């Protein structure tokens, strides 16, 4: 029949479309794990060091790349820089005028130039001479600069100037040999943290049955490395028996705890202070001393093992706290240190009312970048606050070649702008400008004064590489900080999105207590991640977080410290003590709350993995805060910790209760803030939210947000249906117009 070919064609079209849509969905599902070819160890792309495509345009422009190489690399001759460039001439491909040129410098040594005479894509290779392989920066990083020089661009409109894109596929060829890792304790956190293009990972290893002091030492170690690495180290925590072969071989190991608990691992290590029956045999060490030692890992020569221990619980804690006072002090061997005592924390030292920058050990500081930043750290003693009349006398000058109208200097305290200075002919000479410090901008403990400069040349056509733009901050600058006793703790408002406040209000975490269950490795690991991120926010002071077990929280700890409770509710008896103070209270031995102070409560299966985050003012002291990071299972505990750690997720927690399902869907409770400090008003305030007239009640099943459907799958099905319907419609039209339906002669 004549209509049969049309039907077969229509069926084929529908089948092809179904295959295409199905393939697209399959590609989405499998796209996360493409096969990767083995990487040439000498090749380092710009993408690998964290850079995206960079566009240079205008008259003079440039970009700079900074990177570290792994600690065991020794560069050899034959290095190259290969730039993948895309050149654009807005006037068209037949443009004959010179488009300028690029200069490339490696560690401030000119390694080549390239003329930009043709548009399009190209790869340019520069040889890196041996004398350029040594870093010249104080921080030891390598520096690679690419600069566009297009003086003819001054004669054309901005939209008609040359543009060059430096692609992230550009690469360095860095021939190298591998050398033994340096185990000098004075260089910590290196080599555990190297800051290179390869991620740094470390595993903290506890005894299998850790004491409270073992856990306290481990969390102190985590907080110390958070501070030392500015949060850029990847860490986890496990026990001796739970240490996987992959972690043992692939990660740096930090063994923290008593010598008896670490013996199953430590006895197999060739340590500078070997393990004996009574402890580690370090010359002159007593049981009360802490022991730090570091060796190259016997399981992987590109990793190290750091041991943090002692002959007693007191010694273990000393060793852990010593990591917050690096560089370590050694006697004789650089890979072993005996910790007998700890220096006083800077925050506990008296602070003079008048201090010059030179008194704080600062020399003249020159800021040369277009945007330059300089941080000055100081501490206010506990129980003291700044009085009226505080100020900064800033002594500085700058180059006369800057544009006074577009250049400036600004000052901030703890991230809050407090003043600025307008540039002029007068400020090109050494001058002093007074900036008032509002008392409310300072805080007890660590403070950061930030000086930032924005320097602009007088003409767009000025080559900033040939004209020196600078600002000098002189050590004659002075702080005037009159202080008075704090009459009472100021009233503060917190919610979960405020984390890590209030724990970071004390620079040494001396007002923080972790409340943990016994025999709960998942909760211990989550607590270590939280301690690491809290430590990142601290400065200078010796770290002194406390750990207590949830079935025995002393009354003095409850009254004097902010509590961070981590684990499964059924393993945390202190939650029963808190009772209905919590917006989602728990009965004893239950992992599901008996009620929830939220607009809507949903029912989900009892085996669902749910995270519960709660914040309340402590019922035993309204000036203290209790934060609970809870999970119905181990995955829920991890989810609760990650919600607090990730700033993007934490911003979603603008309440005192948050319930999070495995898809990170968040349900917030009614309470919006916790207020601490002496005040006659209630410590917990709640802002009502419009709720349905008939609110669902809690069911025996575990409450959590109701899961949503997979929208991507639904969209794919709708697309298939729409395409099929369209093809069928077209087929119907064709069917009615084919020749076999028409009478002869029509």
N, C-alpha and C positions, 0 to 999 in steps of 0.2 A: 504494500500500500504506500501511496505517496507520502503519507504523514509519518511513516515509520522512521525515515532518516532524520527528520526534524526531532522526533522524540529521542532518538539515540544521541543526537548532538546535545540536546537539552540535558539529558542524563549525564553525559560526559562532563559538561560544564559544571553542573552541580557537584559532581564527584571531585573534580579538580579543585574547586573552591573549598570544599570540605577538607581536602588534603592540605591545601595551603594554610587555612586557618588552624588546623590541627598541628601542623608543623610549627607555626608561629608560637602556639601555646607550649609545645614541647621545647622549642628553643628557649622560651622564657624560663621554663622550669630547669633546664640543664645548663643555662648560660653561665651559672656561677662557678663551674668547675671545668674550664677548658683545659685541654692538655697543654703543658708548658714544656718547651724544649729546654734542655740543660743549659744553664747560663754560663757564659765565658766569665771566669772569675776575675779577669783583667778589665772587663768592660763595666763601667759605671755610667748609667744614663742620668740625665738631669731629672727625669721622672723618678728614678730610684732615690735621689737625694731630696725628693719632696717638692720639685718644681713643676709648674705647668708651663704652657706656652707663654712666652713673654714678648710683648709688642713694643718696639722702639720706633718713635716717630718724632717729627719736628726737626729742629735745627741741631740741637745737641741732646742726646738722650743716652741712657745706659742702664744696665742691670748688673747685679752682683750676686754670685752664688757662694755660699759658705758651707763647708762640709768637713767632717772628720773621716778619716779612714780607720779601719779596725786596728786595735791596739797592737796586734801582732803582725801588721804589714810593714815591710821595709821596701820603699819604692826603689826601682832600678831604672837604668837608662832605657830610652825608647818610648817614653810617655808621649801621648798625643791628646789633643783636643779636637774633636770632630763636631762641627756645628752644622745642623740641618736648618737651613734658612729659607724663608719665603719672602721674596722682595716684591713690593708693590709700588708702581709708579702711577699715581692717579691720572696723569695726562695721557696714558695709553702706552702700549707696548712699543710703538715706533718712536718714543721719546729718545732724543739723541743726547740730551744734556747729561752731565755727570750727576748721578744720584747720591753722591757722597761716598763714604767708606766706613768700614767697621774696624775697630781696634780690639784685640784680645790680649788680656794680661792674666798670667797665672802667678799667684803670690807676688803681685805687683811688678812682675817682669814682663815686658812687652814680648809676646811670642809671635805676633804677626798682624798684618792688616789685609783687608780685602776690599777692592773697589766694587761699588754697586753700580754697574753700568747696564745691567740687563734685568728685567723683571723675571719672576718665576722662582721655582724651587731649585735648590742646589745644596750640595754638601761640601764644606770647606774643611780641610785638615791642617792643623797647626802642630808642629813639633814642639814639645815642651823640653827646654834644655835642662840639664841636670841641676844647674844652679837655681832653677825655679821650683824645685821639688821640696824645698824646705819652707815650712810655714813661717810667716813673719808676724802674724798676729799674736797678741799676748795670750789668747785662749787656745792657741795651738791648732786652730782650724785652717784648712786650705781655703784660699780665696781666688775666685775666678771672675773676671770682669769683662763685659762686652760693652763697648761704647760706640754709638752712632755719631758720626761727624758729617754734617751736611750743611756747610756754610752757604750754599746757594739757596737753601730753604728760606733764608731771610728775605729773598726777593719775590716770593710767591705767597699766595694766600695759605692759611693753615691747612685747608682741605686739599691742597695740591702738593703737599710735601711727601717725600719718600717715607714709606713705612716698612719695617723689617720685623718679621716674626721669628724669634729664636724658638725652635720646636723643642718639646720636652724629650724627643727622641735623640737629641744631641747627646754626645757621649764623651767620656774620657777613657782612653786606653792607658791603664796604669799597671805595667809589669811590676811584679813584686815577689819577694820571698817571704816566707813565714818565719817569725822569730818567736822564742819562748815569751809567754806573757810575764809582765813585771808584777811581782807579788809584794811590792813595797807598800806597807800599810799606810804610809804617809800620803800616798796618792789616791786613797779612797775618795770617791766611789769608783774610780778607775782601778782595774779593768772590768769590774762588774757592770758598770755603766760607762760606755765609750762614746755615746752620742754620734755614732757613725750611721751610714745609710743602711746597715743591717740592724734589725731590732735587737735590743738588749733584753734578755729574760733571766729572771732569777727565781729560784724556789727556796723558800724558808722551810727548813726541816726541823720539826719538833720531836721530842721523845714520844714514844707510843702512848704512854700514860702520863701526860704532862701535869706538873703541879701548877698551882696558881702563879707561882713566880716564873715558871717556864713560859707560860702563856704571856705573862706581863713582859718578860724580856723579848719574846718574839714580836709582840705588837710594838714595843719600843724600837726594835730593829726596823720594822716596817715603816714606822713614822720617820725614823732617821733617814732611811733611803728615799722616802718621799720628799723630804727637805733637800737632801744632797743632790738629787737628780731632777728637782723641780717637777716631780710627777711623771717623768718621761721613761721610767723603767717599768717593764711589765713584770709583775710579781704574782706569786701564789704561795699558799702555805699548805703543807702536808705533814705527815708523820713518817718516822723511819720506815715502818712496814708498808705504808701506803705510797712511798716514793716509787714512781713508775720507772722502768728502764729508759723510756723516752726522755723523761725529765732529768734523770740522773746523767744521761749522756748529752742532752741538748741544751741544758740550762746551766748557768752558774748556780752553785749551791751555797746556802748560808745555813750552817748547822748551829742552832741556837737552843741552849738548854743545859741541864746538868750533865756532868761528864758520865755519870752512870747511864742516864737515859740515851745519850748519844753514842755509847760504846759500841753497839752493833755496827755502826758505820765508821766511827772514829778509829777503832782498832785496826782497820784495814788501810788507814791513811799513813803515809810517811810524813809526819808532822815535825816541824822544828822543835816543838815541845811535845814529845810523844805522850800517849796516854798510859798511865800507870794505875795501879789499884786504887790509889788515894787521890788521883786527879792527874792533871797534865803537868809534866815535869819541866817547868820553866824555872831557870835559875833565880833563886831568891823569892819565889812566889810563896804566899801563904794561902790557906784555905779561904780567907776573906777577900783575896784579890781576884779580879777578873782577868781572863785570858783572851786575847785576840791573836789569831794566826791565820795566814793565808798561804795556800799552795796551789800549784797547777793541778787541775783535776786529773786523777789517774784514769778516768773514763773518757776524757776528751781533752787533748792538749790545747784546744782553743777555749777552754773554760777554766774557771778557778773554783776552789772551795774555800770559803771564809768560815772560820769557826769562832763562835761567840759563846764562851763558857766560863767556868771557874770551879773552884773546889767546894763551893757552897752556894746556896741560893743568893746570898748577899753578893758573892763574886760574880754570878751570872748576871745579875741586874747591873752591877758596875760596868761590866763589859758591854752590855747592850746600850747603856746610857752614854758610854764613851764615844759611840759612833756619832752622837750629835755634837761632839766637840772636836771634830777633825780639823787639822791633820793630827793623826795619832802620834804620840810621843813614844819613841822606841829607845831601847838600850842594847847596843850591839847589833843584833840581826834586825834587818828591816822588815822581816816577815812574821815577827812575833812581838807582842807588846803585853806587859803586865800592868793592869790598872789597879793602883792602890787607893787612889782618891780621885775625886772629880772636882774640877774648878767651879767656883761660884758662877751661877748663871748671870749674864750681863743684866738681866731684868731686875735682879736683886741688888744691884749696886746703886749707890747714891748717884744721882744725876745733878751736876752743877747747874745753877741757874743760868749762868752765862758760859757758853762754850763756843770757841772758834772751830771751824771745820778742821783746822790743823790739830786741835786737841783730840779730834776723832780719828787722827791718822791719815788725813786726806792731803794730797798734794794738788798743785794746779791741775784742773781738769779741762781739756780742750775738746769741744764738740764741733766736729767738722762736717757731719752729714747734713743734707738739706733738713732732715728732721733728726735732731739729736736728743737723747734722754740720759739723765744722770740721776741715780737714786742715792739718797742718804738715809741710812737706817739708824734709829735711836730708840731707846726704851724708857718708858716711864715706870717708876717703882710701883708695885702693887699698893693699893690704898691711897694713891696720890692722883691728883688731877691738875691740869693746867689752870692757872688763875687768869683773870683779866690782865691785859697788858702784855701778853706774849707776842713776840714778833721775830722775824728773820731779817737780818741785815745782809743782803746779798751783794757781794762785791764781784764785779764782772766788767768785761769790756768785749768788743766785737770788731770784726773787720769793717773798714769804712766802705767796702765795695758792696755791701748788702743794700737792698732796697728797703729804706726805712719804713715805707708804707705797707710793705707786704711781709716784713720780717718781724718776729716777736720772740719774747721769752715769757713763759708762764710757769707758775709754781702751784703744785698740788700737795695735799697731805692726805694720805690714806685713800687716794683715788678721787678726792674732792678738790676741785680748783679753788685756790684761796687768793690768788693774785696774779698780776701780769705786769710786764714792763714794756713801754713803747720805746723803740729804738730811735736814736737821733744822733746828730753830730756829737753831742755831749757824751753819749754813752759809748762812743768809739774810744774814749779815754777811760782809764780805770775809774769806776764810780761805784757808789754804794746806794742801793735802793732798799727802803724799808717796807716789808710786807707783813701786815698784821696776821697773827695766827688765832683764829677763833677757838676758844676752849673746847667747843663741842666737836671740833674736827680731830682732836687728839684723843687717844684712848690709853688705858692702862696696858702696860706691856709693850709689844713691838709696834713701832710706827715707821712709816716710810714717807719721806719728803722727796717729791719728784720735781726736777727742774727740766723743762723741755724747751728746746729752741726750734724755731722754724725760720730757715734762712733762704732768702730768694735773691738772685742777682738783679742788678738794676735794669738789665735788658734781656729779653728772650733770646737774643742772638749772642749772649755772652757764653763762652765755653766754660762751664764750671770746673773743668779739669785744668784749665790754665789760670783761673782766678781763685784765690784762696778765700773761701768763705768759712769763718770760724767764730766761735764764742768761747771765751775762757772764764771759767768759774774759779775764783781765787780762794785759797785757804784762809784768807783774812775774813771771809764771810763768817757770820756769827749767829747763833741762836740765843734768844733770851726767853727762858721758860720758867717764869715764876710758878710755884706749885703750892697747893694747899691740900690738906687731908680731905679725902672724899667723905662727905657727911653721911652718905648712904649710897647704896648701889643705885645707879640711875635706872629708871624704868625703861625697859626694852621690850620691843614687840617682835615676836618670831612666828614663823610657820615653817612647814617642811621645806619650802623653797629657800629659806634663809640658811639652811645647812651649807657649810659646816659650823656656822654660828649655832649655839654659843660656845662650842668647844674650843674655838681658836681665839677666844678673848684672852686667854692666858698663853703667852708664847711658848711655855714649856709643857702645856697640857696638864699642869698640876691641879687643875680643877675638873679633870675628865676621868671618869671611871667606866670601863667596859664591863658589862654584866653578861656573862656567858654561861652556857650549860656545860656540864662535864660530859666527856666522851661524845663530842659532837664536832667532828672534823670539818663538816661543811660550814657550821656556824663560825668556827675558828678562822677558816679561810676568808669568809665574808668580813669578819672583824679586822683581819689583816689588811684587806683591800681598803676598808674605811679608815684604818689608822694611817695607811700610806697616803691617802688623799688628804687627811687632816694634817699630817706632818708636812705636806707640801705647802700649807698655808702658814707655817710657823717659821720663826727666825731666831737665831742666836742662842736662846736659852737651852739648858740641858733638858732633854725630854723626860718627863716623869708621869706618863699615863699610868693609871692603876687598873688592875684586872681583879674582879671578884667573881665567884661562882654564884649563880642565880638562886641557889638554895641557902645562901648564907651571905647576905648583904648587910654589913654592920651598920648600926644606926649613925655612927659618925660619918661614914661614907655617904649615906643617903642625904645627910644634912649639908655636907661641905662640898659635894661634887655634883656636876651635871652627869647624868647617867645615859649611856648608849647601850641599849639592850638589844642583843642579836641572837636569833635562833628560832626554833619551833616553839610556839606558845606552850605546848604540853610539857616542855623541858625547862620552863622558866617560871618557877613558883612565885617570883616577885610580881608577876602580872596579876596574880590573885590578890596580893597585898594592895596593888593599885586599884583593883576593883572597878567601880563605876566612874572613877576619875577618868579612865580611858574612854574615848568616844566609841571604841569597839572593845568592850571588856571580854575576858575569856574565863571560863570555868576551869577548875583544876583538871589537868590531864586531857584537855581538849585543844585541838588545833583549829577549831571554828568558833568565831565569836558568838556569844549568846544574843547579842543585839548590836545594831549598828546605827550610829547617829548620822544618817545620810538621807537625802531626799527620797531615794528609791532604793530598795533592796531586792536583788534578783536571786533566783535559785539556780544553782549549777550542780553538777554531779559531785558527790562527796570526795571523789578522788582527784578533783581538779587541782592544779598547782596555782596557788594564789599568794600574792605578797600583800602584807599589811604594814603600812607605815603610819606611825602615830607620834604626836608631840603633845605633851601636857606640861603645865607647871607642876613641880613636885609637891605632893600634898604635905610632906613633912618640912618643906622650906620653900616658900613662894618665890624666893630669889633664884632657885635652881630649876633646871629643865630636865625632863625625861624624854628621850627619843627612843622609839622601839622600831627596829627593822626586823620584821617577822615574816616567816613563810610557813605555809601549810606542809611543805616538804622541802627537801634540800634545794630543788630548783627555785622554789618560791623565796627561800632565804637569799639565794644569789641574785634573784630579780630585785628584791628589796634593796640590797646593797648597791646594785648598778643604778637604780633609779636615783639614789642619793649622790652617786659619784658623777654621773654624766650630767653636765650642766644643762643640756637641752632637755633631758627628761626631768631633771629637778625643777626646771622652770614651770613645769605642769603641775607641781604639787603645792599650789597656793592655798593650803588648808592645813588643819591639824590632823586630818585623817585622809589617807589615800589607799584605795584598794586597787591592785593591779593584776590583770590576768596575764596569761602567757603571751598574748599578742600585744602587751603593753598598753592595753586600753585601761584608762584610769577613771575610777569613780571617787569623787571627793565628798567628804563629810560636810556637815553644816558649819562646824567651827572654822573660823578663818584666821585666828591669831591667838597666841599665847603672850600674856604680858607678865613680865617679871619685875621684881623690885618692890620697895615699900610703897604701898598705895592702899587706900581704903576700899578701892573697887575690887570686884572679883578678879582673880588672876587669869581666868579663861573667859574670853568674850566670844560671842557667836553672832554672826550676821545671818539673819533668816534668808532662806532661799525659797522661792515659790515652789510649792509641792502640790501634787494631785490631792483632791479632796479625800479620796480613799487610797491611802498609801499602803502598798503591800507590806505584810508583816514578815518577820524572819521565819524561815522554815528550818526543819532539822538539817536539811542539806546545807552545804557550805555556801555562804553568800559571796557573791562576786558579780562583776558586770556580766551581762548575758553576751555570749559570743555572737559576733556578727557573721553574716554569710560571706563567702569568698567573692568579692566584687569582681575580681579579674576573671574568674571562671564564668560568672553570670554575663559579663560583658562579651566574652567570647561566644557564648551560646546565642546571645541576642544578635551578634554580628552574623553568625551563620544563618540564623532564621531569616534575618532581613535580606541577606544576599539570595538565599534560596527562594524567598517569596518574589523578589524582583525578577529572577530568572524565569520562574514559573509564569509570572505575569507576561513577560515578553514572549514566552513560548505560546501562551494562549492567543496573543495577538497574531503571532505568525501562523498558528494553527488555523485561525479563521480566515487568513488571507492566502493560504497556499492555493495553487491552481486547481487542485482536484475538486474544490468546493464551487468553482465558478461554472456556470452553464457555458456550453460551447458558443463561441462567437462573442463573448463579453469581454 
